[in-house]
Amino acid sequence: MNDWRDSRTGGRDCQVGYAFRVRLASGQPGWSRLAGLLAAVLLVGGCGSTGTSRVQMAERPTWSVGDSWSYKHQGRDGAYTVTRKVLREGTFAGREGYEVDTGQAHNWYTRQLGYVGKTVGDQTVRLASPPEDWQWPLLVGKSWSATVTWIDYGESEKRYTLTSVWFVETVEDLKTPAGTFKTFKVVRREVESGAHHEFWYSPDVRGWVKVRGFATADGDYEEELTAYQLH
């Protein structure tokens, strides 16, 4: 399946996306900071008179049972390899999507690749309400925001409501141990905490070939694709 789509436009061309770590920080009020981030996005991704141009878009991918992606992770806890494999399609917390084995837990994602929650055994240990869906198709300059309540279950239930701003920054070729891929670079910023994430999404892989996080609850980290298998 080819999830790339090209279109040609004439005249005035306007080109209008995971973090599973949350962090709260003091600072300016959330809505004030959100307004500032959105203003910056609009300045970068505005419209212009471009004549005839070629626009590249990434359509929403479809995952299949058995699809898997292996990553080299480097972060505060050192370096290790993690493999994520699609186990099945189903419904979790009222959302249709995919159950993915991460080795130590199972994560659930919507069909838009939004994170829904995490289970360990038969226990739900994390839930995102509503899921932080990616907005498809991806194209350079597109932006959106999402407000999500993260619920951590344990001896005592903890809730965090965070707003994030997403922006599709560029299309670029990226070299990884698994190969070189044409990717959409998507940036995510949390309004309240200032945490910053960068995703390089590849339509050919139907997923991320590289992820970086800065100022997250678990510190800075990076994941890079080392191998993948699609069905």
DRENPA-3360 file (N, C-alpha, C; in nm, 2 decimals, always signed):
BEGIN
1 = MNDWRDSR = +0.08/-0.12/+0.00/+0.00/+0.00/+0.00/+0.09/+0.12/+0.00 ~ +0.06/+0.22/-0.09/+0.13/+0.34/-0.09/+0.05/+0.45/-0.03 ~ +0.09/+0.51/+0.08/+0.02/+0.61/+0.16/+0.06/+0.75/+0.12 ~ +0.14/+0.76/+0.01/+0.18/+0.89/-0.04/+0.07/+0.94/-0.13 ~ +0.05/+1.07/-0.14/-0.04/+1.12/-0.24/+0.02/+1.26/-0.28 ~ +0.03/+1.28/-0.42/+0.07/+1.40/-0.47/-0.04/+1.48/-0.54 ~ -0.05/+1.61/-0.53/-0.14/+1.69/-0.60/-0.08/+1.81/-0.64 ~ -0.13/+1.87/-0.75/-0.08/+2.00/-0.80/-0.18/+2.11/-0.78;
9 = TGGRDCQV = -0.13/+2.22/-0.73/-0.22/+2.33/-0.71/-0.17/+2.46/-0.78 ~ -0.27/+2.55/-0.82/-0.23/+2.67/-0.89/-0.27/+2.79/-0.81 ~ -0.21/+2.91/-0.84/-0.25/+3.03/-0.77/-0.20/+3.03/-0.63 ~ -0.29/+3.08/-0.54/-0.25/+3.10/-0.40/-0.26/+2.96/-0.33 ~ -0.15/+2.91/-0.28/-0.14/+2.78/-0.22/-0.13/+2.79/-0.07 ~ -0.22/+2.73/+0.00/-0.22/+2.73/+0.14/-0.21/+2.59/+0.20 ~ -0.10/+2.56/+0.27/-0.09/+2.42/+0.33/-0.11/+2.43/+0.48 ~ -0.22/+2.39/+0.49/-0.27/+2.40/+0.63/-0.18/+2.31/+0.72;
17 = GYAFRVRL = -0.02/+1.38/+1.50/+0.04/+1.42/+1.47/+0.10/+1.42/+1.56 ~ +0.46/+1.05/+2.03/+0.33/+1.03/+2.10/+0.38/+1.02/+2.23 ~ +0.31/+1.12/+2.24/+0.40/+1.12/+2.36/+0.32/+1.05/+2.47 ~ +0.39/+0.96/+2.54/+0.33/+0.88/+2.64/+0.39/+0.92/+2.78 ~ +0.47/+1.03/+2.78/+0.53/+1.08/+2.90/+0.47/+1.21/+2.93 ~ +0.42/+1.24/+3.05/+0.35/+1.37/+3.08/+0.43/+1.43/+3.19 ~ +0.43/+1.57/+3.19/+0.51/+1.64/+3.29/+0.44/+1.77/+3.32 ~ +0.42/+1.81/+3.44/+0.36/+1.94/+3.48/+0.47/+2.03/+3.52;
25 = ASGQPGWS = +0.45/+2.16/+3.49/+0.55/+2.26/+3.53/+0.48/+2.39/+3.56 ~ +0.53/+2.47/+3.65/+0.47/+2.60/+3.67/+0.51/+2.69/+3.56 ~ +0.44/+2.80/+3.54/+0.47/+2.90/+3.44/+0.35/+2.98/+3.40 ~ +0.35/+3.04/+3.29/+0.24/+3.12/+3.25/+0.11/+3.04/+3.23 ~ +0.00/+3.10/+3.24/-0.13/+3.02/+3.22/-0.13/+2.95/+3.09 ~ -0.20/+2.83/+3.09/-0.20/+2.74/+2.98/-0.25/+2.80/+2.85 ~ -0.36/+2.87/+2.86/-0.42/+2.93/+2.74/-0.34/+3.04/+2.68 ~ -0.27/+3.12/+2.77/-0.18/+3.22/+2.72/-0.07/+3.16/+2.64;
33 = RLAGLLAA = -0.01/+3.05/+2.69/+0.10/+2.99/+2.62/+0.05/+2.92/+2.49 ~ -0.07/+2.86/+2.50/-0.13/+2.80/+2.38/-0.14/+2.90/+2.27 ~ -0.19/+3.02/+2.30/-0.21/+3.13/+2.20/-0.08/+3.16/+2.14 ~ +0.03/+3.17/+2.22/+0.16/+3.20/+2.17/+0.21/+3.10/+2.07 ~ +0.19/+2.97/+2.11/+0.23/+2.86/+2.02/+0.16/+2.86/+1.89 ~ +0.02/+2.88/+1.90/-0.05/+2.88/+1.77/-0.01/+3.00/+1.68 ~ +0.02/+3.11/+1.74/+0.06/+3.23/+1.66/+0.19/+3.19/+1.59 ~ +0.28/+3.13/+1.66/+0.41/+3.09/+1.60/+0.38/+2.99/+1.48;
41 = VLLVGGCG = +0.29/+2.90/+1.50/+0.26/+2.80/+1.40/+0.21/+2.87/+1.28 ~ +0.12/+2.97/+1.30/+0.05/+3.04/+1.18/+0.16/+3.12/+1.11 ~ +0.25/+3.18/+1.18/+0.36/+3.25/+1.11/+0.44/+3.16/+1.02 ~ +0.47/+3.04/+1.07/+0.56/+2.95/+0.99/+0.48/+2.89/+0.88 ~ +0.36/+2.85/+0.91/+0.28/+2.77/+0.81/+0.18/+2.85/+0.73 ~ +0.19/+2.97/+0.72/+0.09/+3.05/+0.65/+0.08/+3.03/+0.50 ~ -0.01/+3.10/+0.43/-0.03/+3.09/+0.29/+0.06/+3.19/+0.21 ~ +0.08/+3.15/+0.09/+0.16/+3.24/+0.00/+0.12/+3.22/-0.14;
49 = STGTSRVQ = +0.16/+3.31/-0.22/+0.13/+3.30/-0.36/+0.25/+3.22/-0.43 ~ +0.22/+3.10/-0.47/+0.33/+3.01/-0.51/+0.32/+2.97/-0.66 ~ +0.21/+3.01/-0.73/+0.20/+2.96/-0.86/+0.16/+2.81/-0.86 ~ +0.21/+2.73/-0.95/+0.18/+2.59/-0.95/+0.29/+2.52/-0.87 ~ +0.24/+2.43/-0.78/+0.34/+2.36/-0.69/+0.29/+2.22/-0.67 ~ +0.39/+2.14/-0.62/+0.36/+2.00/-0.60/+0.35/+1.98/-0.45 ~ +0.24/+1.93/-0.40/+0.21/+1.91/-0.26/+0.21/+1.76/-0.23 ~ +0.30/+1.72/-0.13/+0.30/+1.58/-0.09/+0.22/+1.56/+0.04;
57 = MAERPTWS = +0.14/+1.46/+0.04/+0.06/+1.43/+0.16/+0.08/+1.28/+0.20 ~ +0.07/+1.26/+0.33/+0.07/+1.12/+0.38/-0.07/+1.08/+0.43 ~ -0.13/+0.98/+0.37/-0.26/+0.94/+0.41/-0.25/+0.85/+0.54 ~ -0.37/+0.84/+0.61/-0.37/+0.75/+0.73/-0.33/+0.61/+0.69 ~ -0.24/+0.55/+0.77/-0.20/+0.41/+0.74/-0.30/+0.31/+0.80 ~ -0.29/+0.19/+0.75/-0.37/+0.08/+0.81/-0.27/-0.02/+0.86 ~ -0.28/-0.06/+0.99/-0.19/-0.16/+1.04/-0.25/-0.30/+1.03 ~ -0.17/-0.40/+1.02/-0.22/-0.54/+1.01/-0.16/-0.62/+1.12;
65 = VGDSWSYK = -0.23/-0.73/+1.16/-0.18/-0.82/+1.26/-0.04/-0.87/+1.21 ~ +0.06/-0.86/+1.30/+0.19/-0.91/+1.27/+0.29/-0.80/+1.23 ~ +0.24/-0.68/+1.19/+0.33/-0.57/+1.17/+0.41/-0.54/+1.29 ~ +0.54/-0.51/+1.27/+0.63/-0.49/+1.39/+0.74/-0.39/+1.35 ~ +0.78/-0.32/+1.45/+0.89/-0.22/+1.44/+0.98/-0.23/+1.56 ~ +1.11/-0.24/+1.53/+1.21/-0.24/+1.64/+1.29/-0.12/+1.64 ~ +1.32/-0.07/+1.76/+1.39/+0.06/+1.78/+1.50/+0.05/+1.88 ~ +1.61/+0.12/+1.85/+1.71/+0.14/+1.95/+1.68/+0.26/+2.03;
73 = HQGRDGAY = +1.66/+0.25/+2.16/+1.62/+0.35/+2.25/+1.75/+0.40/+2.33 ~ +1.76/+0.53/+2.34/+1.87/+0.59/+2.42/+1.81/+0.70/+2.51 ~ +1.84/+0.69/+2.64/+1.78/+0.79/+2.73/+1.84/+0.78/+2.86 ~ +1.77/+0.83/+2.96/+1.82/+0.84/+3.10/+1.85/+0.70/+3.15 ~ +1.78/+0.60/+3.11/+1.80/+0.46/+3.16/+1.90/+0.38/+3.08 ~ +1.97/+0.45/+2.99/+2.07/+0.38/+2.90/+2.02/+0.34/+2.77 ~ +2.08/+0.25/+2.70/+2.04/+0.21/+2.56/+1.99/+0.07/+2.57 ~ +1.88/+0.05/+2.49/+1.82/-0.09/+2.48/+1.74/-0.09/+2.35;
81 = TVTRKVLR = +1.69/-0.21/+2.32/+1.61/-0.23/+2.20/+1.47/-0.26/+2.24 ~ +1.37/-0.20/+2.18/+1.23/-0.23/+2.20/+1.16/-0.26/+2.07 ~ +1.08/-0.37/+2.07/+1.00/-0.41/+1.95/+0.85/-0.39/+1.99 ~ +0.78/-0.33/+1.89/+0.64/-0.31/+1.91/+0.57/-0.39/+1.79 ~ +0.48/-0.48/+1.83/+0.41/-0.57/+1.73/+0.26/-0.57/+1.75 ~ +0.19/-0.55/+1.63/+0.05/-0.55/+1.63/-0.01/-0.69/+1.66 ~ -0.08/-0.70/+1.77/-0.14/-0.83/+1.80/-0.28/-0.86/+1.74 ~ -0.36/-0.75/+1.74/-0.50/-0.77/+1.69/-0.57/-0.64/+1.68;
89 = EGTFAGRE = -0.68/-0.64/+1.60/-0.77/-0.52/+1.60/-0.88/-0.55/+1.70 ~ -0.93/-0.44/+1.76/-1.03/-0.46/+1.86/-1.08/-0.33/+1.91 ~ -1.15/-0.33/+2.02/-1.20/-0.21/+2.09/-1.15/-0.21/+2.23 ~ -1.11/-0.09/+2.27/-1.06/-0.06/+2.40/-1.11/+0.07/+2.45 ~ -1.17/+0.08/+2.56/-1.22/+0.20/+2.62/-1.32/+0.27/+2.52 ~ -1.39/+0.19/+2.45/-1.49/+0.24/+2.35/-1.43/+0.29/+2.22 ~ -1.30/+0.26/+2.19/-1.24/+0.31/+2.07/-1.19/+0.19/+1.99 ~ -1.22/+0.19/+1.86/-1.17/+0.09/+1.77/-1.03/+0.12/+1.74;
97 = GYEVDTGQ = -0.95/+0.01/+1.74/-0.81/+0.03/+1.71/-0.72/-0.09/+1.71 ~ -0.60/-0.08/+1.76/-0.50/-0.19/+1.75/-0.44/-0.21/+1.89 ~ -0.42/-0.34/+1.92/-0.35/-0.37/+2.04/-0.21/-0.41/+2.00 ~ -0.11/-0.34/+2.07/+0.03/-0.36/+2.03/+0.11/-0.41/+2.15 ~ +0.19/-0.51/+2.13/+0.27/-0.57/+2.23/+0.41/-0.49/+2.23 ~ +0.44/-0.44/+2.35/+0.57/-0.37/+2.36/+0.68/-0.45/+2.44 ~ +0.64/-0.57/+2.47/+0.73/-0.65/+2.55/+0.69/-0.66/+2.70 ~ +0.69/-0.55/+2.77/+0.65/-0.54/+2.91/+0.51/-0.51/+2.93;
105 = AHNWYTRQ = +0.44/-0.46/+2.83/+0.30/-0.41/+2.84/+0.24/-0.42/+2.70 ~ +0.11/-0.39/+2.70/+0.03/-0.38/+2.57/-0.02/-0.24/+2.56 ~ +0.00/-0.17/+2.45/-0.05/-0.04/+2.43/-0.17/-0.05/+2.33 ~ -0.26/+0.04/+2.34/-0.38/+0.05/+2.25/-0.37/+0.18/+2.17 ~ -0.39/+0.17/+2.04/-0.39/+0.29/+1.96/-0.52/+0.29/+1.87 ~ -0.57/+0.41/+1.85/-0.69/+0.42/+1.76/-0.65/+0.40/+1.61 ~ -0.74/+0.40/+1.52/-0.71/+0.38/+1.38/-0.64/+0.51/+1.33 ~ -0.65/+0.62/+1.40/-0.58/+0.74/+1.36/-0.44/+0.75/+1.43;
113 = LGYVGKTV = -0.40/+0.63/+1.49/-0.27/+0.62/+1.56/-0.27/+0.70/+1.69 ~ -0.38/+0.74/+1.74/-0.38/+0.81/+1.87/-0.37/+0.71/+1.99 ~ -0.29/+0.75/+2.09/-0.27/+0.66/+2.20/-0.39/+0.66/+2.29 ~ -0.44/+0.53/+2.32/-0.56/+0.52/+2.40/-0.53/+0.48/+2.54 ~ -0.44/+0.38/+2.56/-0.41/+0.33/+2.70/-0.31/+0.22/+2.70 ~ -0.27/+0.18/+2.82/-0.18/+0.07/+2.84/-0.23/-0.03/+2.94 ~ -0.21/-0.16/+2.91/-0.24/-0.26/+3.00/-0.12/-0.35/+3.04 ~ -0.12/-0.40/+3.16/-0.02/-0.50/+3.21/-0.10/-0.61/+3.26;
121 = GDQTVRLA = -0.09/-0.73/+3.19/-0.18/-0.84/+3.23/-0.32/-0.80/+3.20 ~ -0.41/-0.82/+3.29/-0.55/-0.78/+3.27/-0.59/-0.65/+3.34 ~ -0.48/-0.57/+3.38/-0.50/-0.45/+3.44/-0.48/-0.33/+3.35 ~ -0.57/-0.23/+3.35/-0.54/-0.11/+3.28/-0.46/-0.02/+3.37 ~ -0.34/+0.03/+3.32/-0.26/+0.11/+3.41/-0.25/+0.26/+3.36 ~ -0.29/+0.28/+3.24/-0.29/+0.42/+3.19/-0.40/+0.43/+3.08 ~ -0.47/+0.55/+3.08/-0.58/+0.58/+2.99/-0.56/+0.73/+2.94 ~ -0.59/+0.75/+2.81/-0.59/+0.88/+2.76/-0.73/+0.92/+2.71;
129 = SPPEDWQW = -0.79/+1.02/+2.77/-0.93/+1.06/+2.74/-0.94/+1.20/+2.70 ~ -0.98/+1.23/+2.57/-0.99/+1.14/+2.46/-0.85/+1.11/+2.41 ~ -0.84/+1.01/+2.32/-0.71/+0.98/+2.26/-0.65/+1.10/+2.19 ~ -0.52/+1.11/+2.18/-0.45/+1.22/+2.12/-0.43/+1.18/+1.97 ~ -0.53/+1.18/+1.89/-0.53/+1.13/+1.75/-0.44/+1.22/+1.66 ~ -0.37/+1.16/+1.57/-0.30/+1.23/+1.46/-0.41/+1.27/+1.36 ~ -0.39/+1.39/+1.30/-0.49/+1.44/+1.21/-0.44/+1.42/+1.06 ~ -0.51/+1.33/+0.99/-0.47/+1.29/+0.86/-0.55/+1.36/+0.75;
137 = PLLVGKSW = -0.50/+1.38/+0.63/-0.36/+1.35/+0.59/-0.26/+1.45/+0.64 ~ -0.13/+1.41/+0.65/-0.03/+1.50/+0.69/+0.02/+1.58/+0.56 ~ +0.05/+1.70/+0.58/+0.11/+1.79/+0.48/+0.18/+1.90/+0.55 ~ +0.29/+1.95/+0.49/+0.37/+2.05/+0.55/+0.29/+2.18/+0.57 ~ +0.30/+2.23/+0.70/+0.23/+2.35/+0.74/+0.10/+2.32/+0.82 ~ +0.05/+2.19/+0.82/-0.07/+2.16/+0.89/-0.04/+2.16/+1.04 ~ -0.14/+2.21/+1.12/-0.13/+2.22/+1.26/-0.26/+2.18/+1.33 ~ -0.25/+2.14/+1.45/-0.37/+2.11/+1.53/-0.34/+2.11/+1.68;
145 = SATVTWID = -0.44/+2.11/+1.76/-0.41/+2.11/+1.90/-0.51/+2.00/+1.97 ~ -0.47/+1.95/+2.08/-0.55/+1.85/+2.15/-0.54/+1.87/+2.30 ~ -0.65/+1.86/+2.37/-0.65/+1.86/+2.52/-0.69/+1.72/+2.57 ~ -0.60/+1.66/+2.64/-0.62/+1.52/+2.68/-0.61/+1.50/+2.84 ~ -0.69/+1.43/+2.90/-0.68/+1.39/+3.04/-0.61/+1.25/+3.05 ~ -0.49/+1.25/+3.11/-0.42/+1.13/+3.12/-0.45/+1.07/+3.26 ~ -0.49/+0.95/+3.27/-0.52/+0.88/+3.40/-0.43/+0.77/+3.42 ~ -0.36/+0.78/+3.53/-0.27/+0.67/+3.57/-0.33/+0.60/+3.69;
153 = YGESEKRY = -0.35/+0.46/+3.68/-0.41/+0.38/+3.78/-0.30/+0.31/+3.86 ~ -0.32/+0.30/+3.99/-0.23/+0.24/+4.08/-0.29/+0.24/+4.22 ~ -0.21/+0.25/+4.32/-0.26/+0.25/+4.46/-0.35/+0.37/+4.47 ~ -0.32/+0.48/+4.41/-0.40/+0.60/+4.40/-0.41/+0.65/+4.26 ~ -0.53/+0.69/+4.22/-0.55/+0.73/+4.08/-0.49/+0.87/+4.06 ~ -0.42/+0.90/+3.95/-0.37/+1.03/+3.93/-0.42/+1.08/+3.79 ~ -0.45/+1.20/+3.78/-0.51/+1.26/+3.66/-0.43/+1.39/+3.62 ~ -0.40/+1.40/+3.49/-0.33/+1.52/+3.44/-0.40/+1.56/+3.31;
161 = TLTSVWFV = -0.44/+1.69/+3.30/-0.50/+1.74/+3.18/-0.40/+1.83/+3.11 ~ -0.36/+1.79/+2.99/-0.25/+1.86/+2.92/-0.30/+1.90/+2.78 ~ -0.26/+2.01/+2.73/-0.29/+2.06/+2.60/-0.16/+2.06/+2.52 ~ -0.17/+2.00/+2.40/-0.05/+1.99/+2.31/-0.08/+2.06/+2.18 ~ +0.02/+2.12/+2.12/+0.01/+2.18/+1.98/+0.10/+2.10/+1.89 ~ +0.05/+2.06/+1.77/+0.12/+1.98/+1.68/+0.14/+2.06/+1.55 ~ +0.25/+2.03/+1.48/+0.28/+2.10/+1.36/+0.36/+2.02/+1.27 ~ +0.32/+2.00/+1.14/+0.40/+1.93/+1.04/+0.50/+2.02/+0.98;
169 = ETVEDLKT = +0.62/+2.00/+1.01/+0.73/+2.10/+0.99/+0.79/+2.09/+0.85 ~ +0.82/+1.97/+0.80/+0.89/+1.95/+0.67/+0.88/+1.81/+0.62 ~ +0.92/+1.79/+0.50/+0.94/+1.66/+0.44/+1.08/+1.64/+0.41 ~ +1.14/+1.53/+0.46/+1.29/+1.52/+0.44/+1.33/+1.37/+0.44 ~ +1.44/+1.34/+0.37/+1.49/+1.21/+0.38/+1.57/+1.19/+0.50 ~ +1.55/+1.07/+0.57/+1.62/+1.04/+0.69/+1.68/+0.90/+0.69 ~ +1.81/+0.90/+0.72/+1.88/+0.77/+0.72/+1.88/+0.71/+0.86 ~ +1.84/+0.58/+0.87/+1.84/+0.51/+0.99/+1.90/+0.37/+0.98;
177 = PAGTFKTF = +1.93/+0.30/+1.08/+1.99/+0.16/+1.07/+1.90/+0.07/+0.98 ~ +1.77/+0.10/+0.97/+1.68/+0.02/+0.89/+1.67/+0.06/+0.75 ~ +1.74/+0.17/+0.71/+1.73/+0.22/+0.57/+1.71/+0.37/+0.57 ~ +1.70/+0.43/+0.45/+1.68/+0.57/+0.43/+1.53/+0.59/+0.38 ~ +1.46/+0.67/+0.45/+1.32/+0.69/+0.42/+1.28/+0.84/+0.40 ~ +1.18/+0.86/+0.31/+1.12/+0.99/+0.30/+1.02/+1.01/+0.41 ~ +1.03/+1.11/+0.49/+0.96/+1.13/+0.61/+0.89/+1.26/+0.62 ~ +0.78/+1.27/+0.70/+0.72/+1.39/+0.75/+0.77/+1.42/+0.89;
185 = KVVRREVE = +0.83/+1.53/+0.91/+0.87/+1.56/+1.05/+0.76/+1.64/+1.12 ~ +0.71/+1.58/+1.23/+0.60/+1.64/+1.30/+0.65/+1.68/+1.44 ~ +0.62/+1.80/+1.49/+0.66/+1.85/+1.62/+0.54/+1.86/+1.71 ~ +0.56/+1.82/+1.83/+0.45/+1.83/+1.93/+0.51/+1.90/+2.06 ~ +0.43/+2.00/+2.10/+0.48/+2.07/+2.22/+0.36/+2.08/+2.33 ~ +0.40/+2.05/+2.45/+0.30/+2.05/+2.56/+0.29/+2.19/+2.61 ~ +0.17/+2.25/+2.62/+0.16/+2.39/+2.67/+0.20/+2.40/+2.81 ~ +0.15/+2.32/+2.90/+0.17/+2.33/+3.04/+0.32/+2.30/+3.09;
193 = SGAHHEFW = +0.38/+2.20/+3.03/+0.51/+2.15/+3.08/+0.62/+2.20/+2.99 ~ +0.60/+2.24/+2.87/+0.71/+2.28/+2.78/+0.78/+2.16/+2.72 ~ +0.73/+2.04/+2.75/+0.79/+1.92/+2.69/+0.78/+1.93/+2.53 ~ +0.88/+1.88/+2.47/+0.89/+1.89/+2.32/+0.92/+1.75/+2.26 ~ +0.85/+1.72/+2.16/+0.87/+1.59/+2.09/+0.88/+1.61/+1.94 ~ +0.96/+1.53/+1.88/+0.98/+1.53/+1.73/+0.96/+1.39/+1.68 ~ +0.87/+1.38/+1.58/+0.84/+1.25/+1.52/+0.88/+1.26/+1.37 ~ +0.95/+1.15/+1.32/+0.97/+1.14/+1.17/+0.88/+1.02/+1.12;
201 = YSPDVRGW = +0.77/+1.06/+1.06/+0.68/+0.95/+1.02/+0.70/+0.92/+0.87 ~ +0.71/+0.79/+0.84/+0.74/+0.74/+0.70/+0.61/+0.66/+0.65 ~ +0.55/+0.70/+0.54/+0.44/+0.63/+0.49/+0.48/+0.49/+0.44 ~ +0.61/+0.47/+0.40/+0.66/+0.34/+0.36/+0.66/+0.24/+0.47 ~ +0.69/+0.29/+0.59/+0.70/+0.21/+0.71/+0.57/+0.20/+0.79 ~ +0.48/+0.29/+0.76/+0.35/+0.30/+0.82/+0.36/+0.34/+0.97 ~ +0.47/+0.41/+1.00/+0.50/+0.44/+1.14/+0.62/+0.53/+1.15 ~ +0.67/+0.55/+1.27/+0.78/+0.64/+1.30/+0.91/+0.57/+1.28;
209 = VKVRGFAT = +1.00/+0.64/+1.21/+1.14/+0.59/+1.20/+1.23/+0.65/+1.30 ~ +1.19/+0.76/+1.36/+1.27/+0.83/+1.46/+1.18/+0.91/+1.55 ~ +1.21/+0.91/+1.68/+1.13/+0.99/+1.77/+1.24/+1.05/+1.87 ~ +1.22/+1.18/+1.90/+1.30/+1.24/+2.00/+1.22/+1.32/+2.10 ~ +1.25/+1.31/+2.23/+1.18/+1.38/+2.33/+1.27/+1.47/+2.42 ~ +1.23/+1.59/+2.45/+1.31/+1.68/+2.53/+1.23/+1.73/+2.65 ~ +1.29/+1.74/+2.77/+1.22/+1.79/+2.89/+1.10/+1.71/+2.92 ~ +1.10/+1.58/+2.90/+0.99/+1.50/+2.94/+1.00/+1.45/+3.08;
217 = ADGDYEEE = +0.90/+1.38/+3.14/+0.91/+1.34/+3.27/+1.02/+1.23/+3.29 ~ +1.06/+1.17/+3.18/+1.17/+1.07/+3.19/+1.29/+1.12/+3.13 ~ +1.30/+1.26/+3.12/+1.42/+1.32/+3.06/+1.42/+1.32/+2.91 ~ +1.54/+1.35/+2.85/+1.55/+1.35/+2.71/+1.57/+1.20/+2.66 ~ +1.52/+1.17/+2.54/+1.54/+1.04/+2.49/+1.53/+1.04/+2.34 ~ +1.58/+0.93/+2.27/+1.57/+0.92/+2.13/+1.55/+0.77/+2.09 ~ +1.46/+0.75/+1.99/+1.44/+0.61/+1.94/+1.46/+0.62/+1.79 ~ +1.53/+0.52/+1.74/+1.56/+0.51/+1.59/+1.53/+0.37/+1.54;
225 = LTAYQLH = +1.46/+0.36/+1.43/+1.42/+0.23/+1.37/+1.54/+0.15/+1.33 ~ +1.54/+0.02/+1.37/+1.65/-0.07/+1.33/+1.60/-0.18/+1.24 ~ +1.47/-0.21/+1.25/+1.41/-0.32/+1.16/+1.26/-0.31/+1.17 ~ +1.20/-0.35/+1.06/+1.05/-0.35/+1.06/+1.00/-0.46/+0.97 ~ +0.88/-0.50/+0.99/+0.81/-0.61/+0.91/+0.66/-0.57/+0.89 ~ +0.62/-0.56/+0.77/+0.48/-0.53/+0.74/+0.41/-0.65/+0.67 ~ +0.28/-0.66/+0.69/+0.20/-0.77/+0.63/+0.09/-0.71/+0.54;
% end
